[in-house]
């Protein structure tokens, strides 16, 4: 049965067959007993790109375009290491990065990490930071 974002929400209740953990466990395999038995770890509590894309489609169908965009970006980042996400977050803080450094992150997101929506977001943020004077303009160490 194909996924229908208009009628399959909430996924966990209406289409649990579509919800899997990153290691492939089905939703009904997640239980406290499975955790105690060591069958489920922290990695299994993360959302998969597929689930996030489906949630994005649900939000889009409901007319919630900003939420849909955020969920689509989250789907791109679901497989990116947490350390890399933290580095990008830090780079986007005021006066932490030059325009060139943010463009380098955008290019890496686009080409190496397969996250073109996130790359565009970083470019938009860089432009907003430039307009507000929030970019680091010299090569000194970040504040």
C-alpha positions as CSV (number, residue, x, y, z in Angstrom):
1,X,0.0,0.0,0.0
2,X,1.5,3.3,-1.0
3,X,2.1,6.1,1.4
4,X,-0.7,8.8,1.4
5,X,0.4,11.9,3.4
6,X,-3.2,13.1,3.7
7,X,-4.6,9.9,5.4
8,X,-1.6,8.1,6.9
9,X,-0.8,10.6,9.6
10,X,0.1,10.0,12.4
11,X,2.5,7.4,10.9
12,X,3.0,5.5,14.2
13,X,-0.7,4.9,14.6
14,X,-2.0,4.6,11.1
15,X,1.1,3.2,9.2
16,X,3.5,1.7,11.7
17,X,4.7,-0.6,8.9
18,X,6.4,2.5,7.4
19,X,8.3,3.4,10.6
20,X,11.7,1.7,11.2
21,X,14.7,2.5,13.2
22,X,18.1,3.2,11.6
23,X,19.1,-0.4,12.2
24,X,15.8,-1.7,10.7
25,X,13.8,-2.5,13.7
26,X,10.0,-2.2,13.3
27,X,8.1,0.2,15.6
28,X,6.5,-2.7,17.5
29,X,10.0,-4.1,18.3
30,X,10.8,-1.0,20.4
31,X,10.0,-1.7,24.0
32,X,11.5,-1.3,27.4
33,X,12.2,-5.1,27.5
34,X,14.1,-4.8,24.2
35,X,16.2,-2.0,25.7
36,X,16.9,-4.0,28.9
37,X,17.8,-7.0,26.7
38,X,20.3,-4.9,24.8
39,X,18.4,-5.2,21.5
40,X,17.8,-1.5,21.2
41,X,20.4,1.2,21.7
42,X,20.4,5.0,21.4
43,X,21.1,4.8,17.7
44,X,17.7,3.1,17.3
45,X,15.9,6.1,18.8
46,X,16.9,8.4,16.0
47,X,14.5,9.2,13.2
48,X,15.4,7.8,9.8
49,X,15.6,10.0,6.6
50,X,12.6,8.1,5.2
51,X,10.4,8.8,8.2
52,X,11.4,12.5,8.2
53,X,10.7,12.8,4.5
54,X,7.2,11.2,5.1
55,X,6.6,13.6,7.9
56,X,7.6,16.5,5.6
57,X,5.1,15.3,3.0
58,X,2.4,15.2,5.7
59,X,3.2,18.8,6.8
60,X,3.2,20.0,3.2
61,X,-0.2,18.4,2.6
62,X,-1.5,20.2,5.7
63,X,-0.2,23.5,4.3
64,X,2.6,23.8,6.8
65,X,5.4,24.7,4.4
66,X,7.9,25.9,6.9
67,X,7.6,22.7,9.0
68,X,7.8,20.7,5.8
69,X,11.0,22.5,4.8
70,X,12.5,21.9,8.3
71,X,11.7,18.2,8.2
72,X,13.1,17.9,4.7
73,X,16.4,19.5,5.9
74,X,16.3,17.2,9.0
75,X,16.0,14.2,6.6
76,X,19.2,15.3,4.9
77,X,21.0,15.6,8.2
78,X,19.8,12.4,9.7
79,X,22.8,10.5,8.5
80,X,25.3,13.3,9.1
81,X,27.5,12.7,12.2
82,X,26.5,14.7,15.3
83,X,30.0,16.2,15.5
84,X,29.7,17.6,12.0
85,X,26.3,19.1,12.8
86,X,27.7,20.7,15.9
87,X,30.6,22.2,13.9
88,X,28.1,23.7,11.4
89,X,26.0,25.0,14.2
90,X,29.0,26.6,15.7
91,X,30.1,28.1,12.4
92,X,26.7,29.8,12.0
93,X,27.0,31.6,15.3
94,X,27.6,35.4,15.1
95,X,31.2,36.4,14.3
96,X,32.4,32.8,14.2
97,X,32.9,32.4,10.5
98,X,33.9,34.4,7.4
99,X,31.7,34.4,4.3
100,X,34.3,32.0,2.7
101,X,34.1,29.6,5.6
102,X,30.3,29.4,5.4
103,X,30.4,28.9,1.7
104,X,32.9,26.0,2.3
105,X,30.4,24.4,4.7
106,X,27.6,24.9,2.1
107,X,29.7,23.3,-0.6
108,X,30.5,20.4,1.7
109,X,26.9,19.9,2.6
110,X,25.9,20.0,-1.1
111,X,28.6,17.7,-2.5
112,X,30.1,15.5,0.2
113,X,27.1,15.2,2.6
114,X,24.2,15.0,0.1
115,X,22.3,17.8,1.8
116,X,21.5,20.5,-0.9
117,X,18.6,22.0,1.1
118,X,20.8,22.4,4.1
119,X,23.5,24.0,1.9
120,X,21.0,26.5,0.6
121,X,20.0,27.2,4.2
122,X,23.7,27.9,5.1
123,X,24.0,30.2,2.1
124,X,20.8,32.1,3.2
125,X,22.1,32.4,6.7
126,X,25.5,33.7,5.4
127,X,23.7,36.3,3.4
128,X,21.6,37.4,6.4
129,X,24.7,37.5,8.6
130,X,26.5,39.6,6.0
131,X,23.6,42.0,5.8
132,X,23.6,42.4,9.6
133,X,27.4,42.6,10.0
134,X,27.6,39.3,11.8
135,X,30.3,37.6,9.8
136,X,33.9,37.4,10.9
137,X,35.7,39.7,8.5
138,X,39.3,39.0,9.4
139,X,41.3,35.8,9.8
140,X,41.6,36.0,13.6
141,X,40.4,33.1,15.6
142,X,36.6,32.9,16.3
143,X,35.3,34.7,19.3
